[in-house]
């Protein structure tokens, strides 16, 4: 018998896949066969903090796409959102694994950021599908900038984290271009600024907790 899930069911399932028990990856981690570098205690702490930020960022991405998909008016747009979320799931798993390798914990604020990101995604999706896709493009652009900064800050000996973030950066650029090609509109400047301010709050807090 076919199983039909409500939107609440799907939301809870996505919460489980994002925070409790991340789904299996489709792509192996880019760091899979790279040996662990010789990191000082200070460098290891820095790497863990950066990867914790990235891990929460990927949880936010999953939640944003989910919220947008729930209210998308067009099936093609909805499919695009779910496909993007599926690709981002690999990033989430890679970051989680790297945190474990660094003996570090995910942010204790993940549930809060997941919840607020779902609501933000719904608001963006309710505006219009073109705005929703534009929201993806702007989000991915800002994430790519943030990843570029992390690549500069990582200790040179942490080649594993470098490989992961480099691949994530390439994927985010692709997602941005795909969203624009699918009809995404450039967002008003004030929305871009609000998004950047929200990102600052997330990165500054999850860096430590």
Residue pairs with C-beta under 8 A, 6 or more apart in sequence:
5 13
7 70
10 66
10 70
11 66
11 70
11 118
14 62
14 63
14 66
15 114
17 23
17 62
17 89
18 59
18 62
18 63
18 92
18 114
19 59
19 106
19 110
19 111
19 114
22 89
22 92
22 93
22 96
23 89
23 93
24 93
25 89
25 90
25 93
25 94
26 86
26 89
26 90
27 90
29 93
29 94
29 97
29 98
29 164
30 94
30 163
30 164
30 166
30 167
31 94
31 98
31 159
31 160
31 161
31 163
31 164
34 159
34 160
34 163
35 159
36 101
36 160
37 155
37 157
37 158
37 159
37 160
38 157
39 47
39 155
39 157
39 158
43 155
43 157
43 158
44 102
46 153
46 154
46 155
47 102
47 154
47 155
47 158
47 161
48 99
48 102
48 103
48 104
49 104
49 207
49 208
50 150
50 153
50 154
50 161
50 207
51 95
51 98
51 99
51 102
51 104
51 161
51 164
52 99
52 104
52 105
52 106
52 107
52 206
52 207
53 107
53 150
53 202
53 203
53 206
53 207
54 91
54 95
54 147
54 150
54 165
54 168
55 92
55 95
55 96
55 99
55 106
55 107
55 110
55 206
56 106
56 107
56 109
56 110
56 113
56 202
56 206
57 143
57 146
57 202
57 203
58 88
58 91
58 92
58 95
59 92
59 110
59 113
59 114
59 117
60 113
60 114
60 117
60 202
61 85
61 88
61 91
61 117
61 139
61 143
62 85
62 88
62 89
62 92
62 114
62 117
63 113
63 114
63 115
63 116
63 117
63 118
63 121
64 117
64 118
64 120
64 121
64 124
64 135
64 136
64 139
65 81
65 82
65 84
65 85
65 88
65 121
65 136
66 81
66 85
66 118
66 121
67 117
67 118
67 119
67 120
67 121
67 122
67 123
67 124
67 125
68 81
68 121
68 122
68 124
68 125
68 132
68 135
68 136
69 78
69 81
69 82
69 85
69 121
69 125
70 121
70 122
70 125
71 122
71 125
71 126
72 78
72 81
72 125
72 129
72 132
73 128
73 129
74 129
76 182
77 129
77 132
77 133
77 182
80 133
80 178
80 179
80 182
81 132
81 136
84 136
84 175
84 178
84 179
87 171
87 175
88 171
88 175
91 168
91 171
94 164
94 167
94 168
95 164
96 106
98 160
98 161
98 164
99 105
99 106
101 160
107 113
107 205
107 206
107 209
108 209
109 205
109 206
109 209
113 202
113 206
120 198
121 135
124 131
124 132
124 135
125 132
129 183
130 183
130 184
130 185
131 185
131 187
132 184
133 179
133 180
133 182
133 183
133 184
133 185
134 179
134 180
134 184
134 185
134 186
134 187
135 184
135 187
136 175
136 176
136 179
136 184
137 176
137 179
137 180
137 184
137 186
138 186
138 187
138 191
138 192
138 195
139 195
140 172
140 173
140 175
140 176
140 179
141 176
142 195
142 196
142 199
143 172
144 169
144 172
144 173
144 176
146 199
146 203
147 165
147 168
147 169
147 172
148 169
150 165
151 162
151 165
151 166
151 169
154 161
154 162
154 165
187 195
